[in-house]
Amino acid sequence: MLVSSVCYRSDDARPGALFFCVPGSSADGHAFARRRGLARVDRAIVVDRWLDAGRAPDRTCRTSAAAMGPISAAFYGRPADAMTVVGVTGTNGKTTTTFLLEAIFRADGRTPGVIGTTGIRIDGRPEPFPRTTPEAPDLQRLIAEMADEGVTASRDGGLLARAAISTASTASGTRWRCSPTSRRITSTTTRRWRRTSSPRRGCSRRR
């Protein structure tokens, strides 16, 4: 079948859609696929486990949530590859940083785009979006729309960034734990990223 859209919400799984069965804390996309009859020959599904629920072309992977990013990027033609993408994370100052970056890129003659929890802007123009945080299919669609409008620089999360900025972290949000045998430093933010390089032997940091 010819895939015409990618989605993770069952309401968006129209004929021709590639639907990601993503397990959640209170609901499971696999259950929606069965209940709403999404496993049909006119749709395709990506699953964590095999479903005996119809004749839809399906592919299993370790986690369907992890597969959403690369598959969605490929579907939209990897639009971010032609942009300068800057990722911003941290505790305080993220929104201020994105506004500063937007102004800097515009002053440099570039067309900026912003995707974040405070909203979505394309060259300063707000774009409506029904949810606070876009998942990979939404993200890649928005990036593709930005590319169509000439955006060359984007502040964003969830993409391969050319630069990353970590803003100030509060003391209450950081705890150091030291062990005479440990050499790992672990920092976990709301996006659950991890690195394994220690500035001090035998210390680990947890947020």
Secondary structure, 3 states (H helix, E strand, C coil): CCCCEEECCHHHCCCCEEEECCECCCCEHHHHHHHCCCCCCCCEEEECCCCCCCCCCEEECCCHHHHHHHHHHHHCCCHHHHCEEEEEECCCCHHHHHHHHHHHHHHCCCCEEEEECCEEEECCEEECCCCCCCCHHHHHHHHHHHHHCCCCEEECCCCCCCEEEECCCCHHHCEEEECCCCCCCCCCCCCCCCCCCCCCCCEEEEC
